[in-house]
Amino acid sequence: MKNLILIRHAKSSWDFPLKDIDRPLEQRGMKDAHLVSSAIFNYLPQTFIIWSSIAKRASDTAVIFAQNILYPIENIVFKPELYTFDEKKLEEIIKSCANTFDSVILFGHNAAITNFVNKFGNEYIENVPTSGFVSLEFDTDNWAEINKGKTKKIIIPKDLK
């Protein structure tokens, strides 16, 4: 059994003339990341690894979640290739995960996340919003062989307010 949790980065700011990869979180994004990360304890696998895009908004979201779920920040794996908006690229990255890990929490970007969860989950989601949490379960022991899985849990900030 493989478990994959996809979390879209929190709401980012467009207030500064920065490269896309360098955009920071805005206040609402920080609040939403804290809100969602405080509501996910019952839906986390017993053990997992965290992967994050290197984009500032994604890595900052990963750090907020890690702090709130008591995961060591120094254990987060920041992957440049996760700075992608393409679900096919995201799929390649996930399928390359070592089978020694049964559960991965991944922080990334849209449209890759929404398209991925709609391809691999069994519940259609029109749009995974910022700070959105989607948990998928796959009936396989090999990441390279994941196909249609089961959508176990969806948590979005709007539902917690």
DSSP file (Angstrom, degrees, kcal/mol; ACC not computed):
  #  RESIDUE AA STRUCTURE BP1 BP2  ACC     N-H-->O    O-->H-N    N-H-->O    O-->H-N    TCO  KAPPA ALPHA  PHI   PSI    X-CA   Y-CA   Z-CA
    1    1 A M              0   0    0      0, 0.0     2,-0.4     0, 0.0   138,-0.2   0.000 360.0 360.0 360.0 130.5    0.0    0.0    0.0
    2    2 A K  E     -A  138   0A   0    136,-2.3   136,-3.1   140,-0.1     2,-0.4  -0.947 360.0-159.7-116.4 138.3    1.3    3.5   -1.0
    3    3 A N  E     -Ab 137 103A   0     99,-3.0   101,-2.2    -2,-0.4     2,-0.4  -0.963   7.5-174.7-119.5 133.4   -0.1    6.7    0.5
    4    4 A L  E     -Ab 136 104A   0    132,-2.6   132,-3.4    -2,-0.4     2,-0.5  -0.992   6.3-168.9-131.0 125.6    0.4   10.1   -1.2
    5    5 A I  E     -Ab 135 105A   0     99,-2.9   101,-3.4    -2,-0.4     2,-0.5  -0.968   8.2-164.0-113.5 122.8   -0.7   13.4    0.3
    6    6 A L  E     -Ab 134 106A   0    128,-2.8   128,-2.3    -2,-0.5     2,-0.5  -0.912   6.1-174.7-107.2 130.4   -0.6   16.3   -2.1
    7    7 A I  E     -Ab 133 107A   0     99,-3.0   101,-2.1    -2,-0.5     2,-0.3  -0.986  18.2-140.1-127.6 123.0   -0.7   19.8   -0.7
    8    8 A R  E     - b   0 108A   0    124,-1.8   123,-1.4    -2,-0.5   101,-0.2  -0.621  37.7 -97.9 -78.6 139.3   -0.9   22.9   -2.8
    9    9 A H        -     0   0    0     99,-2.2   122,-0.9    -2,-0.3   123,-0.3  -0.102  46.6 -97.2 -52.6 154.7    1.3   25.7   -1.6
   10   10 A A        -     0   0    0     47,-0.6    19,-0.1   120,-0.3    20,-0.1  -0.170  59.3 -62.3 -70.1 168.4   -0.5   28.4    0.5
   11   11 A K        -     0   0    0    119,-0.1    15,-2.2    17,-0.1    18,-0.3  -0.280  60.9-151.2 -56.8 127.8   -1.7   31.7   -1.0
   12   12 A S  B     -F   25   0B   0     13,-0.3     2,-0.3    -3,-0.1    13,-0.3  -0.619  10.8-110.4-105.4 163.7    1.2   33.7   -2.3
   13   13 A S        -     0   0    0     11,-3.0     3,-0.1    -2,-0.2    44,-0.1  -0.689  19.0-175.2 -94.9 142.4    1.8   37.4   -2.7
   14   14 A W        +     0   0    0     -2,-0.3    -1,-0.1     1,-0.1     4,-0.0   0.114  59.6 106.5-113.0  15.8    2.0   39.2   -6.0
   15   15 A D  S    S+     0   0    0      2,-0.1    -1,-0.1     0, 0.0     8,-0.0   0.647  71.2  55.9 -73.8 -16.6    2.8   42.5   -4.3
   16   16 A F  S    S-     0   0    0     -3,-0.1     2,-2.2     2,-0.0     7,-0.0  -0.886  87.8-113.3-122.2 148.7    6.5   42.6   -5.3
   17   17 A P        +     0   0    0      0, 0.0     2,-0.3     0, 0.0    -2,-0.1  -0.500  66.4 141.0 -79.5  77.6    8.2   42.4   -8.7
   18   18 A L        -     0   0    0     -2,-2.2     5,-0.1     1,-0.1     2,-0.1  -0.754  60.3 -93.1-115.7 160.9    9.8   39.0   -8.1
   19   19 A K    >   -     0   0    0     -2,-0.3     3,-1.5     1,-0.1     4,-0.4  -0.421  45.2-110.3 -63.7 150.9   10.5   36.0  -10.2
   20   20 A D  G >  S+     0   0    0      1,-0.3     3,-1.4     2,-0.2    -1,-0.1   0.884 118.1  56.2 -52.9 -43.0    7.7   33.5   -9.9
   21   21 A I  G 3  S+     0   0    0      1,-0.3    35,-2.7    34,-0.1    -1,-0.3   0.722 107.1  50.9 -64.1 -21.5    9.9   31.0   -8.0
   22   22 A D  G <  S+     0   0    0     -3,-1.5    -1,-0.3    33,-0.2    -2,-0.2   0.407  75.6 126.6 -98.7   0.4   10.6   33.7   -5.3
   23   23 A R    <   -     0   0    0     -3,-1.4    34,-0.7    -4,-0.4    -9,-0.1  -0.405  50.2-143.8 -65.3 131.3    7.1   34.9   -4.5
   24   24 A P        -     0   0    0      0, 0.0   -11,-3.0     0, 0.0     2,-0.2  -0.293  22.9 -88.5 -87.2 174.3    6.4   34.7   -0.7
   25   25 A L  B     -F   12   0B   0    -13,-0.3   -13,-0.3    31,-0.2     2,-0.2  -0.528  37.3-134.7 -76.5 148.5    3.3   33.8    1.1
   26   26 A E     >  -     0   0    0    -15,-2.2     4,-2.1    -2,-0.2     3,-0.3  -0.574  32.7 -96.1 -95.4 170.7    0.8   36.4    1.9
   27   27 A Q  H  > S+     0   0    0      1,-0.3     4,-2.4     2,-0.2     5,-0.2   0.901 125.4  50.9 -54.2 -47.4   -0.8   36.7    5.4
   28   28 A R  H  > S+     0   0    0      1,-0.2     4,-2.8     2,-0.2    -1,-0.3   0.887 108.4  54.1 -59.4 -37.9   -3.9   34.8    4.4
   29   29 A G  H  > S+     0   0    0    -18,-0.3     4,-2.5    -3,-0.3    -1,-0.2   0.918 108.1  48.2 -61.9 -43.9   -1.7   32.1    3.0
   30   30 A M  H  X S+     0   0    0     -4,-2.1     4,-2.1     2,-0.2    -2,-0.2   0.924 113.1  48.1 -63.0 -43.6    0.2   31.7    6.3
   31   31 A K  H  X S+     0   0    0     -4,-2.4     4,-2.5     1,-0.2    -2,-0.2   0.927 112.8  47.9 -62.5 -45.4   -3.1   31.6    8.3
   32   32 A D  H  X S+     0   0    0     -4,-2.8     4,-2.9     2,-0.2     5,-0.3   0.887 109.3  53.1 -64.5 -39.1   -4.6   29.0    6.0
   33   33 A A  H  X S+     0   0    0     -4,-2.5     4,-2.3    -5,-0.2    -1,-0.2   0.910 112.2  45.2 -62.7 -41.3   -1.5   26.9    6.1
   34   34 A H  H  X S+     0   0    0     -4,-2.1     4,-1.4    -5,-0.2    -2,-0.2   0.909 113.3  51.4 -66.0 -41.4   -1.6   26.9    9.9
   35   35 A L  H  < S+     0   0    0     -4,-2.5     4,-0.4     2,-0.2    -2,-0.2   0.946 115.4  39.2 -61.4 -51.5   -5.4   26.2    9.8
   36   36 A V  H >< S+     0   0    0     -4,-2.9     3,-1.7     1,-0.2     4,-0.4   0.921 113.5  54.1 -67.9 -44.1   -5.1   23.2    7.5
   37   37 A S  H >< S+     0   0    0     -4,-2.3     3,-0.5    -5,-0.3    -1,-0.2   0.776 106.1  54.4 -64.1 -23.8   -2.0   21.8    9.1
   38   38 A S  T 3< S+     0   0    0     -4,-1.4    -1,-0.3     1,-0.2    -2,-0.2   0.595 108.6  50.0 -81.3 -10.7   -3.7   21.8   12.5
   39   39 A A  T <  S+     0   0    0     -3,-1.7     3,-0.2    -4,-0.4    -1,-0.2   0.357  94.8  71.3-107.4   4.4   -6.6   19.8   11.1
   40   40 A I    X   +     0   0    0     -3,-0.5     3,-2.4    -4,-0.4     4,-0.4   0.510  59.0 102.9-104.0  -3.6   -4.7   16.9    9.4
   41   41 A F  G >  S+     0   0    0      1,-0.3     3,-1.3    -4,-0.2    -1,-0.2   0.859  83.0  50.8 -49.5 -44.5   -3.3   14.8   12.4
   42   42 A N  G 3  S+     0   0    0      1,-0.2    -1,-0.3    -3,-0.2    -2,-0.1   0.573 110.5  51.1 -72.5  -7.5   -5.9   12.1   12.1
   43   43 A Y  G <  S+     0   0    0     -3,-2.4    -1,-0.2     2,-0.1    -2,-0.2   0.297  85.6 104.0-113.7   7.9   -5.3   11.7    8.3
   44   44 A L  S <  S-     0   0    0     -3,-1.3     4,-0.1    -4,-0.4    61,-0.0  -0.705  72.7-117.5 -91.0 140.9   -1.5   11.3    8.4
   45   45 A P        -     0   0    0      0, 0.0     3,-0.1     0, 0.0    -1,-0.1  -0.289  31.9-107.7 -65.2 162.7    0.2    7.9    7.9
   46   46 A Q  S    S+     0   0    0      1,-0.2     2,-0.3     0, 0.0    -2,-0.0   0.903 103.3  16.4 -62.9 -41.4    2.2    6.7   10.9
   47   47 A T  S    S+     0   0    0      2,-0.0     2,-0.3    57,-0.0    -1,-0.2  -0.968  77.1 148.4-131.1 150.1    5.5    7.3    9.0
   48   48 A F        -     0   0    0     -2,-0.3     2,-0.3    54,-0.1    56,-0.2  -0.979  35.4-124.1-165.8 166.6    6.2    9.5    6.0
   49   49 A I  E     -c  104   0A   0     54,-1.7    56,-2.8    -2,-0.3     2,-0.5  -0.882  23.2-134.6-116.6 156.5    8.7   11.7    4.2
   50   50 A I  E     -c  105   0A   0     25,-0.4    27,-2.8    -2,-0.3     2,-0.4  -0.958  18.9-175.4-115.7 128.3    8.1   15.2    3.0
   51   51 A W  E     -cd 106  77A   0     54,-2.9    56,-2.3    -2,-0.5     2,-0.4  -0.936   8.6-176.6-115.5 142.9    9.0   16.5   -0.4
   52   52 A S  E     -cd 107  78A   0     25,-2.5    27,-3.1    -2,-0.4    30,-0.2  -0.996  29.5-112.6-140.9 146.7    8.7   20.1   -1.4
   53   53 A S  E     - d   0  79A   0     54,-1.8     9,-0.1    -2,-0.4    28,-0.1  -0.338  31.6-124.4 -60.1 154.8    9.2   22.3   -4.5
   54   54 A I  S    S+     0   0    0     25,-0.6    -1,-0.1    26,-0.2    24,-0.1   0.542  74.4 118.6 -83.9  -6.9   12.0   24.8   -4.0
   55   55 A A  S  > S-     0   0    0      1,-0.1     4,-3.1    25,-0.1     3,-0.5  -0.351  74.8-122.8 -59.2 140.4    9.7   27.7   -4.8
   56   56 A K  H  > S+     0   0    0    -35,-2.7     4,-2.7     1,-0.2     5,-0.3   0.887 109.8  51.8 -55.1 -44.1    9.5   30.0   -1.8
   57   57 A R  H  > S+     0   0    0    -34,-0.7     4,-1.3   -36,-0.2   -47,-0.6   0.861 115.1  42.1 -64.9 -35.1    5.8   29.8   -1.4
   58   58 A A  H  > S+     0   0    0     -3,-0.5     4,-2.6     2,-0.2    -2,-0.2   0.918 115.6  47.6 -76.3 -45.3    5.9   25.9   -1.5
   59   59 A S  H  X S+     0   0    0     -4,-3.1     4,-2.1     1,-0.2    -2,-0.2   0.892 112.3  50.0 -65.9 -37.7    8.9   25.6    0.8
   60   60 A D  H  X S+     0   0    0     -4,-2.7     4,-2.1    -5,-0.3    -1,-0.2   0.886 110.8  50.2 -66.4 -37.2    7.5   28.0    3.3
   61   61 A T  H  X S+     0   0    0     -4,-1.3     4,-2.5    -5,-0.3    -2,-0.2   0.925 109.3  51.5 -63.5 -44.2    4.2   26.1    3.3
   62   62 A A  H  X S+     0   0    0     -4,-2.6     4,-2.9     1,-0.2    -2,-0.2   0.895 109.1  50.8 -59.7 -40.8    6.0   22.9    3.9
   63   63 A V  H  X S+     0   0    0     -4,-2.1     4,-2.6     2,-0.2    -1,-0.2   0.915 109.4  50.0 -64.8 -43.2    7.9   24.4    6.8
   64   64 A I  H  X S+     0   0    0     -4,-2.1     4,-2.1     2,-0.2    -2,-0.2   0.946 114.1  45.0 -60.2 -48.0    4.6   25.6    8.4
   65   65 A F  H  X S+     0   0    0     -4,-2.5     4,-2.0     1,-0.2    -2,-0.2   0.937 112.2  52.0 -61.3 -46.8    3.1   22.2    8.1
   66   66 A A  H  <>S+     0   0    0     -4,-2.9     5,-2.9     1,-0.2     4,-0.4   0.916 109.6  49.2 -57.4 -45.0    6.2   20.4    9.3
   67   67 A Q  H ><5S+     0   0    0     -4,-2.6     3,-0.8     1,-0.2    -1,-0.2   0.919 113.1  47.0 -60.6 -43.0    6.3   22.6   12.4
   68   68 A N  H 3<5S+     0   0    0     -4,-2.1    -1,-0.2     1,-0.2    -2,-0.2   0.741 116.1  42.8 -75.6 -22.6    2.6   22.0   13.2
   69   69 A I  T 3<5S-     0   0    0     -4,-2.0    -1,-0.2    -5,-0.2    -2,-0.2   0.281 113.9-115.3-104.3  10.7    2.8   18.2   12.7
   70   70 A L  T < 5 +     0   0    0     -3,-0.8    -3,-0.2    -4,-0.4    -4,-0.1   0.866  62.4 150.8  61.2  41.3    6.1   18.0   14.6
   71   71 A Y      < -     0   0    0     -5,-2.9    -1,-0.2    -6,-0.2     2,-0.2  -0.889  55.9-104.6-101.1 131.5    8.1   16.8   11.6
   72   72 A P    >   -     0   0    0      0, 0.0     3,-2.0     0, 0.0     4,-0.3  -0.368  22.4-147.2 -61.2 121.7   11.8   17.9   11.7
   73   73 A I  G >  S+     0   0    0      1,-0.3     3,-1.7    -2,-0.2    -7,-0.0   0.850  96.9  62.7 -57.6 -36.2   12.3   20.7    9.2
   74   74 A E  G 3  S+     0   0    0      1,-0.3    -1,-0.3     3,-0.0    -3,-0.0   0.649  97.0  60.0 -67.4 -12.1   15.8   19.5    8.4
   75   75 A N  G <  S+     0   0    0     -3,-2.0   -25,-0.4     2,-0.1    -1,-0.3   0.520  76.3 111.4 -92.3  -6.3   14.3   16.3    7.1
   76   76 A I    <   -     0   0    0     -3,-1.7     2,-0.7    -4,-0.3   -25,-0.2  -0.497  64.8-140.1 -66.8 133.7   12.2   18.0    4.4
   77   77 A V  E     -d   51   0A   0    -27,-2.8   -25,-2.5    -2,-0.2     2,-0.7  -0.875  11.5-155.9 -99.7 112.0   13.6   17.1    0.9
   78   78 A F  E     -d   52   0A   0     -2,-0.7   -25,-0.2   -27,-0.2   -24,-0.1  -0.796  11.9-167.8 -91.5 118.0   13.5   20.2   -1.3
   79   79 A K  E >   -d   53   0A   0    -27,-3.1     3,-1.7    -2,-0.7   -25,-0.6  -0.921  19.9-156.4-114.7 115.9   13.4   19.0   -4.9
   80   80 A P  G >  S+     0   0    0      0, 0.0     3,-1.9     0, 0.0   -26,-0.2   0.858  94.8  62.6 -54.8 -36.2   14.0   21.5   -7.8
   81   81 A E  G 3  S+     0   0    0      1,-0.3    12,-0.1   -28,-0.1   -28,-0.1   0.669  88.7  69.9 -68.6 -14.8   12.0   19.2  -10.2
   82   82 A L  G <  S+     0   0    0     -3,-1.7     2,-2.3   -30,-0.2    27,-0.3   0.559  71.2  93.9 -79.0  -6.5    8.9   19.7   -8.1
   83   83 A Y    <   +     0   0    0     -3,-1.9     2,-0.3    -4,-0.3    -1,-0.2  -0.549  67.7 119.6 -80.0  74.3    8.7   23.3   -9.3
   84   84 A T        -     0   0    0     -2,-2.3    25,-0.5     1,-0.1    28,-0.2  -0.972  55.6-164.0-141.3 152.6    6.4   22.2  -12.0
   85   85 A F        +     0   0    0     -2,-0.3     2,-0.5    26,-0.1    -1,-0.1   0.250  68.6  97.9-114.1   5.6    2.9   22.9  -13.2
   86   86 A D     >  -     0   0    0      1,-0.1     4,-2.2    25,-0.1     3,-0.2  -0.865  60.9-154.6-106.0 121.5    2.7   19.8  -15.4
   87   87 A E  H  > S+     0   0    0     -2,-0.5     4,-2.7     1,-0.2     5,-0.1   0.796  94.7  58.6 -66.9 -28.0    1.0   16.7  -14.0
   88   88 A K  H  > S+     0   0    0      2,-0.2     4,-2.1     1,-0.2    -1,-0.2   0.917 108.7  45.1 -67.0 -41.3    3.0   14.4  -16.3
   89   89 A K  H  > S+     0   0    0      2,-0.2     4,-2.2     1,-0.2    -2,-0.2   0.917 113.3  50.9 -65.0 -43.5    6.3   15.7  -14.8
   90   90 A L  H  X S+     0   0    0     -4,-2.2     4,-2.5     1,-0.2    -2,-0.2   0.914 108.9  51.6 -60.1 -43.0    4.7   15.4  -11.3
   91   91 A E  H  X S+     0   0    0     -4,-2.7     4,-2.8     1,-0.2    -1,-0.2   0.914 107.9  51.7 -60.1 -44.3    3.7   11.8  -12.1
   92   92 A E  H  X S+     0   0    0     -4,-2.1     4,-0.8     1,-0.2    -1,-0.2   0.916 110.9  48.3 -58.5 -43.9    7.3   10.9  -13.2
   93   93 A I  H >< S+     0   0    0     -4,-2.2     3,-0.7     2,-0.2     4,-0.2   0.932 113.6  45.8 -64.0 -46.7    8.7   12.3  -10.0
   94   94 A I  H >< S+     0   0    0     -4,-2.5     3,-1.8     1,-0.2    -2,-0.2   0.919 110.4  53.1 -63.9 -43.8    6.2   10.4   -7.8
   95   95 A K  H 3< S+     0   0    0     -4,-2.8    -1,-0.2     1,-0.3    -2,-0.2   0.661 102.6  60.8 -67.9 -13.9    6.7    7.2   -9.7
   96   96 A S  T << S+     0   0    0     -4,-0.8    -1,-0.3    -3,-0.7    -2,-0.2   0.466  77.4 122.5 -89.5  -1.5   10.5    7.5   -9.1
   97   97 A C  S <  S-     0   0    0     -3,-1.8    46,-0.3    -4,-0.2    47,-0.2  -0.314  73.8-103.9 -62.3 141.1   10.1    7.4   -5.3
   98   98 A A    >   -     0   0    0      1,-0.1     3,-1.8    45,-0.1    -1,-0.1  -0.432  22.3-130.9 -65.1 137.2   12.1    4.7   -3.6
   99   99 A N  T 3  S+     0   0    0      1,-0.3    -1,-0.1    -2,-0.1    -2,-0.1   0.561  99.0  81.1 -69.9  -7.3    9.8    1.8   -2.5
  100  100 A T  T 3  S+     0   0    0      1,-0.1     2,-0.6     2,-0.0    -1,-0.3   0.721  85.1  70.7 -68.1 -19.1   11.3    1.9    0.9
  101  101 A F    <   -     0   0    0     -3,-1.8     3,-0.1     1,-0.1    -1,-0.1  -0.882  58.4-179.5-100.5 123.1    9.0    4.8    1.6
  102  102 A D  S    S+     0   0    0     -2,-0.6   -99,-3.0     1,-0.2     2,-0.4   0.689  70.4  39.8 -90.9 -20.5    5.3    3.9    1.8
  103  103 A S  E     -b    3   0A   0   -101,-0.2   -54,-1.7   -99,-0.0     2,-0.4  -0.993  61.2-177.6-138.4 133.1    4.0    7.4    2.4
  104  104 A V  E     -bc   4  49A   0   -101,-2.2   -99,-2.9    -2,-0.4     2,-0.5  -0.989  13.8-158.1-129.5 135.2    4.9   10.7    0.9
  105  105 A I  E     -bc   5  50A   0    -56,-2.8   -54,-2.9    -2,-0.4     2,-0.4  -0.974  22.4-167.1-108.4 124.4    3.6   14.2    1.6
  106  106 A L  E     -bc   6  51A   0   -101,-3.4   -99,-3.0    -2,-0.5     2,-0.6  -0.948  14.2-158.6-123.0 129.2    4.3   16.5   -1.3
  107  107 A F  E     +bc   7  52A   0    -56,-2.3   -54,-1.8    -2,-0.4   -99,-0.2  -0.920  39.3 124.4-105.6 121.3    4.1   20.3   -1.5
  108  108 A G  E     -b    8   0A   0   -101,-2.1   -99,-2.2    -2,-0.6     2,-0.3  -0.595  46.0 -73.3-152.1-149.1    3.7   21.6   -5.0
  109  109 A H     >  -     0   0    0    -25,-0.5     4,-2.0   -27,-0.3     2,-0.3  -0.807  40.7 -82.8-130.1 156.8    1.8   23.7   -7.5
  110  110 A N  T  4 S+     0   0    0     -2,-0.3   -24,-0.1     1,-0.3    17,-0.0  -0.685  99.6  32.1 -88.6 154.2   -1.3   23.8   -9.7
  111  111 A A  T  > S+     0   0    0     -2,-0.3     4,-2.5   -26,-0.0     5,-0.3  -0.995 120.1  56.9 -85.2  -4.1   -2.3   22.8  -12.3
  112  112 A A  H  > S+     0   0    0      1,-0.2     4,-2.4     2,-0.2    -2,-0.2   0.903 108.5  46.8 -56.0 -45.3   -0.1   19.8  -11.7
  113  113 A I  H  X S+     0   0    0     -4,-2.0     4,-2.7     2,-0.2     5,-0.3   0.956 114.3  44.7 -67.2 -50.3   -1.7   18.9   -8.3
  114  114 A T  H  > S+     0   0    0      1,-0.2     4,-1.8     2,-0.2    11,-0.2   0.935 116.8  46.1 -59.9 -46.0   -5.4   19.2   -9.4
  115  115 A N  H  X S+     0   0    0     -4,-2.5     4,-1.7     1,-0.2    -1,-0.2   0.885 112.9  50.8 -64.9 -37.9   -4.8   17.3  -12.7
  116  116 A F  H  X S+     0   0    0     -4,-2.4     4,-2.8    -5,-0.3     5,-0.3   0.950 110.4  47.3 -64.5 -49.3   -2.8   14.6  -10.8
  117  117 A V  H  X S+     0   0    0     -4,-2.7     4,-2.0     1,-0.2     6,-0.4   0.828 112.6  50.7 -66.0 -29.0   -5.5   14.0   -8.2
  118  118 A N  H  < S+     0   0    0     -4,-1.8    -1,-0.2    -5,-0.3    -2,-0.2   0.826 114.2  43.9 -75.8 -30.1   -8.2   13.9  -10.9
  119  119 A K  H  < S+     0   0    0     -4,-1.7    -2,-0.2    -3,-0.2    -1,-0.2   0.886 127.9  27.2 -76.4 -39.8   -6.2   11.4  -12.9
  120  120 A F  H  < S+     0   0    0     -4,-2.8    29,-4.0    -5,-0.2    -3,-0.2   0.632 110.1  72.0-103.9 -16.1   -5.2    9.1   -9.9
  121  121 A G  S  < S-     0   0    0     -4,-2.0    29,-0.2    -5,-0.3    15,-0.1  -0.450  73.1-132.5 -93.5 172.6   -8.0    9.7   -7.4
  122  122 A N  S    S+     0   0    0     -2,-0.1     2,-0.4    26,-0.1    -4,-0.1   0.184  86.5  71.6-109.3  16.2  -11.5    8.4   -7.6
  123  123 A E  S    S-     0   0    0     -6,-0.4     2,-0.2     2,-0.0    -2,-0.1  -0.990  80.6-127.9-133.6 124.4  -13.2   11.7   -6.6
  124  124 A Y        -     0   0    0     -2,-0.4     2,-0.5    -5,-0.0     3,-0.1  -0.514  21.8-170.3 -74.6 134.4  -13.2   14.7   -9.0
  125  125 A I        -     0   0    0     -2,-0.2     3,-0.2   -11,-0.2    -7,-0.1  -0.987  14.9-154.5-124.9 119.2  -12.0   18.0   -7.7
  126  126 A E  S    S-     0   0    0     -2,-0.5     2,-0.3     1,-0.3    -1,-0.1   0.914  81.6  -8.8 -60.2 -42.8  -12.6   21.0   -9.8
  127  127 A N        -     0   0    0     -3,-0.1    -1,-0.3   -13,-0.0   -17,-0.0  -0.896  61.3-135.7-157.9 123.0   -9.6   22.9   -8.3
  128  128 A V        -     0   0    0     -2,-0.3   -14,-0.2    -3,-0.2     3,-0.1  -0.735  38.5-141.6 -77.1 114.3   -7.4   22.1   -5.4
  129  129 A P    >   -     0   0    0      0, 0.0     3,-2.3     0, 0.0  -121,-0.3  -0.185  31.9 -70.2 -75.0 169.7   -7.2   25.5   -3.7
  130  130 A T  T 3  S+     0   0    0      1,-0.3  -120,-0.3  -123,-0.1  -121,-0.2  -0.345 126.4  17.2 -57.6 141.0   -4.2   27.0   -2.0
  131  131 A S  T 3  S+     0   0    0   -123,-1.4    -1,-0.3  -122,-0.9  -121,-0.1   0.511  94.1 154.3  67.0   9.3   -3.4   25.1    1.2
  132  132 A G    <   -     0   0    0     -3,-2.3  -124,-1.8  -123,-0.3     2,-0.4  -0.437  31.7-152.9 -70.4 141.8   -5.6   22.3   -0.1
  133  133 A F  E     +AE   7 155A   0     22,-2.8    22,-2.6  -126,-0.2     2,-0.4  -0.967  14.7 178.2-119.2 124.3   -4.8   18.8    1.3
  134  134 A V  E     -AE   6 154A   0   -128,-2.3  -128,-2.8    -2,-0.4     2,-0.5  -0.984  10.9-160.0-132.2 123.1   -5.6   15.6   -0.8
  135  135 A S  E     -AE   5 153A   0     18,-3.0    17,-3.0    -2,-0.4    18,-1.1  -0.891  10.8-174.5-105.7 126.1   -4.8   12.2    0.5
  136  136 A L  E     -AE   4 151A   0   -132,-3.4  -132,-2.6    -2,-0.5     2,-0.4  -0.904   9.1-157.6-118.9 147.1   -4.6    9.3   -2.0
  137  137 A E  E     -AE   3 150A   0     13,-2.2    13,-2.8    -2,-0.3     2,-0.4  -0.987   5.6-162.1-126.3 135.4   -4.1    5.6   -1.4
  138  138 A F  E     -A    2   0A   0   -136,-3.1  -136,-2.3    -2,-0.4     2,-1.8  -0.955  20.2-135.9-120.7 134.3   -2.8    3.1   -3.9
  139  139 A D  S    S+     0   0    0     -2,-0.4     2,-0.3     9,-0.3     9,-0.0  -0.476  75.5  85.1 -88.0  67.0   -3.2   -0.7   -3.7
  140  140 A T        -     0   0    0     -2,-1.8    -2,-0.2  -138,-0.1     3,-0.0  -0.974  67.3-142.4-156.0 159.4    0.4   -1.4   -4.7
  141  141 A D  S    S+     0   0    0     -2,-0.3     2,-0.5  -140,-0.1    -2,-0.0   0.228  85.7  75.4-106.6  11.2    3.8   -1.7   -3.1
  142  142 A N    >   -     0   0    0      1,-0.1     3,-1.8  -140,-0.0     4,-0.2  -0.958  63.4-157.2-131.1 114.0    5.6   -0.2   -6.0
  143  143 A W  G >  S+     0   0    0     -2,-0.5     3,-1.7   -46,-0.3    -1,-0.1   0.860  95.4  61.6 -55.6 -37.1    5.5    3.6   -6.7
  144  144 A A  G 3  S+     0   0    0      1,-0.3    -1,-0.3   -47,-0.2   -49,-0.1   0.710 104.8  49.7 -64.5 -18.3    6.3    3.0  -10.4
  145  145 A E  G <  S+     0   0    0     -3,-1.8    -1,-0.3   -50,-0.0    -2,-0.2   0.288  76.6 133.5-105.1   9.1    3.1    1.0  -10.7
  146  146 A I    <   +     0   0    0     -3,-1.7     2,-0.2    -4,-0.2     3,-0.1  -0.351  22.0 150.6 -62.0 139.9    0.6    3.4   -9.1
  147  147 A N        -     0   0    0      1,-0.2    -1,-0.1   -27,-0.1    -7,-0.0  -0.495  56.0  -1.8-140.6-144.9   -2.5    3.9  -11.2
  148  148 A K  S    S+     0   0    0     -2,-0.2    -9,-0.3   -10,-0.1    -1,-0.2  -0.263  75.7 174.0 -56.0 121.3   -6.1    4.7  -10.2
  149  149 A G        -     0   0    0    -29,-4.0     2,-0.5   -11,-0.1   -11,-0.2  -0.327  32.8 -86.9-112.7-163.4   -6.2    5.0   -6.4
  150  150 A K  E     -E  137   0A   0    -13,-2.8   -13,-2.2   -29,-0.2     2,-0.8  -0.940  26.7-132.4-115.1 129.8   -8.7    6.0   -3.8
  151  151 A T  E     +E  136   0A   0     -2,-0.5   -15,-0.2   -15,-0.2     3,-0.1  -0.725  29.6 177.3 -78.8 113.3   -9.2    9.5   -2.6
  152  152 A K  E     -     0   0A   0    -17,-3.0     2,-0.3    -2,-0.8    -1,-0.2   0.865  57.6  -1.4 -89.4 -39.7   -9.1    9.2    1.2
  153  153 A K  E     -E  135   0A   0    -18,-1.1   -18,-3.0  -110,-0.1     2,-0.4  -0.984  49.4-165.8-157.6 140.1   -9.5   12.7    2.4
  154  154 A I  E     +E  134   0A   0     -2,-0.3     2,-0.4   -20,-0.2   -20,-0.2  -0.999  12.3 179.6-126.0 127.3   -9.8   16.3    1.1
  155  155 A I  E     +E  133   0A   0    -22,-2.6   -22,-2.8    -2,-0.4  -119,-0.0  -0.991   2.3 177.7-129.4 124.8   -9.3   19.2    3.4
  156  156 A I    >>  -     0   0    0     -2,-0.4     3,-1.2   -24,-0.2     4,-0.6  -0.949  37.7-119.3-125.7 149.5   -9.6   22.8    2.2
  157  157 A P  H >> S+     0   0    0      0, 0.0     3,-1.8     0, 0.0     4,-0.6   0.863 109.5  61.8 -54.6 -40.4   -9.3   26.0    4.2
  158  158 A K  H >4 S+     0   0    0      1,-0.3     3,-0.8     2,-0.2    -3,-0.0   0.841 100.3  54.8 -56.8 -35.2  -12.8   27.2    3.3
  159  159 A D  H <4 S+     0   0    0     -3,-1.2    -1,-0.3     1,-0.2    -4,-0.0   0.636 107.2  51.3 -74.3 -13.0  -14.3   24.1    5.1
  160  160 A L  H <<        0   0    0     -3,-1.8    -1,-0.2    -4,-0.6    -2,-0.2   0.469 360.0 360.0-101.4  -4.3  -12.4   24.9    8.3
  161  161 A K    <<        0   0    0     -3,-0.8    -1,-0.2    -4,-0.6    -2,-0.1   0.442 360.0 360.0 -94.7 360.0  -13.5   28.5    8.6
